[in-house]
């Protein structure tokens, strides 16, 4: 399975009294995401399924991904992909869709970086996942401990060039 791990785009600043989960993407965040997805699409990225955190910015990111990448299935929201989610629970959610050839997960830091390390069987690996960054990890087996292979990492800065 091709697993695409995506950190949400640039979001509004946290406002006093507002819930963090309600922060929306900024216009600049949407623009940069589209650049990343256009480059990814030109490289053949077309996930069968998109999973997302329930947070607004991640859901908006997932919707833009579905639009630009041409994903036909409705986006699926899963609480396990929140910022402080557990990597094992996130992996178990992905495993439930093992019949799919490719899955994209729209989430947050620190979970996205930690999940990348977990999929690579290197849980202590530190990965700097910028907002709007898209990572591809291929996984062949779906046991409790994955052994993935890092294929590439695309940052918004690279996509804008």
C-alpha positions in Angstrom: 0.0 0.0 0.0 1.1 3.5 -0.8 0.5 5.6 2.3 0.6 9.4 1.9 1.1 11.3 5.1 0.1 15.0 4.9 0.3 17.7 7.4 -2.5 20.3 7.0 -1.8 23.6 5.4 -1.2 27.0 7.0 -4.0 27.8 9.3 -5.3 30.8 11.2 -3.6 31.8 14.3 -5.1 30.6 17.6 -7.5 33.2 19.0 -8.3 33.7 22.7 -11.5 31.8 23.6 -11.6 29.9 20.3 -11.1 26.1 20.0 -7.9 25.0 18.3 -9.9 22.4 16.4 -11.9 25.2 14.7 -9.0 27.0 13.0 -9.5 27.3 9.2 -6.9 27.3 6.5 -5.6 30.7 5.3 -5.7 31.7 1.6 -1.9 31.3 1.5 -2.3 27.8 3.1 -4.8 26.8 0.4 -2.6 28.2 -2.4 0.5 26.3 -1.2 -1.5 23.1 -0.8 -2.7 23.3 -4.4 0.9 23.7 -5.6 1.9 20.6 -3.6 -1.1 18.6 -5.0 -0.6 19.7 -8.5 3.0 18.5 -8.4 2.0 15.3 -6.7 -0.8 14.7 -9.3 1.8 15.2 -12.1 3.9 12.4 -10.4 0.9 10.0 -10.5 -0.4 10.4 -7.0 -4.1 9.4 -7.0 -5.2 8.0 -3.6 -8.1 5.7 -3.5 -9.1 6.9 0.0 -8.5 10.0 2.1 -8.6 9.8 5.9 -8.6 12.9 8.0 -8.5 14.4 11.5 -11.8 15.9 12.6 -10.1 19.3 13.0 -11.3 21.9 10.5 -7.9 22.7 9.0 -7.1 19.0 8.3 -10.6 18.4 6.9 -10.2 21.5 4.6 -6.8 20.2 3.5 -8.3 16.7 2.8 -11.0 18.3 0.7 -8.5 20.2 -1.4 -6.5 17.0 -1.8 -9.5 15.1 -3.0 -10.4 17.8 -5.5 -7.0 18.3 -7.0 -5.9 14.6 -6.9 -9.3 13.4 -8.2 -10.1 11.0 -5.4 -13.6 9.6 -6.0 -14.4 8.2 -2.5 -15.8 10.5 0.2 -13.2 11.7 2.7 -13.4 9.7 5.9 -13.0 11.4 9.3 -11.2 9.5 12.1 -10.5 10.9 15.6 -7.2 8.9 15.8 -5.5 11.5 13.5 -5.6 14.5 15.9 -2.3 16.2 16.9 -1.6 14.1 20.0 -3.1 10.8 18.5 -1.5 7.5 19.2 0.6 6.1 16.4 -0.6 2.5 17.0 -4.2 3.6 16.8 -3.5 5.6 13.7 -1.8 2.5 12.1 -4.8 0.3 13.1 -7.1 2.8 11.3 -5.0 2.6 8.2 -4.9 -1.2 8.4 -8.7 -1.3 8.3 -8.4 -0.1 4.7 -5.7 -2.5 3.6 -7.7 -3.4 0.5 -6.9 0.0 -0.9 -3.9 0.4 -3.1 -3.2 3.9 -1.7 -4.4 6.0 1.2 -3.8 9.6 2.1 -3.9 10.7 5.7 -4.5 14.4 6.5 -3.3 15.3 10.0 -1.1 17.3 12.3 2.2 17.5 14.0 3.5 15.8 16.1 1.4 12.8 15.0 2.4 13.0 11.3 6.1 12.9 12.0 5.7 10.2 14.7 3.5 8.1 12.4 6.1 8.4 9.6 8.8 7.0 11.9 6.5 4.3 13.1 5.7 3.1 9.6 9.4 3.0 8.9 10.0 0.9 12.0 12.1 3.7 13.4 9.9 5.3 16.1 12.8 7.4 17.5 13.4 9.0 14.1 12.9 12.8 14.2 11.2 14.2 11.1 10.5 17.9 10.5 7.1 17.8 8.8 6.3 21.4 7.5 2.7 22.5 7.0 1.5 21.2 3.7 4.3 18.6 3.4 3.4 15.3 1.7 5.3 12.1 2.5 5.0 8.7 0.7 5.7 5.5 2.6 5.1 2.1 1.0 4.0 -0.8 3.3 3.7 -4.4 2.1 2.5 -6.2 5.3 -0.2 -5.2 7.6 0.8 -6.8 10.9 0.9 -4.9 14.2 4.4 -3.4 13.5 4.8 -2.0 10.0 8.0 -2.1 8.0 7.6 0.6 5.4 9.9 2.1 2.9 10.3 5.9 2.5 9.8 6.8 -1.1 9.8 10.6 -1.0 8.9 13.8 0.8 7.5 16.9 -0.9 7.5 20.2 0.8 5.5 23.3 -0.3 8.8 25.1 -0.9 9.9 22.5 -3.4 6.5 22.4 -5.1 6.5 26.2 -5.5 9.7 26.2 -7.6 
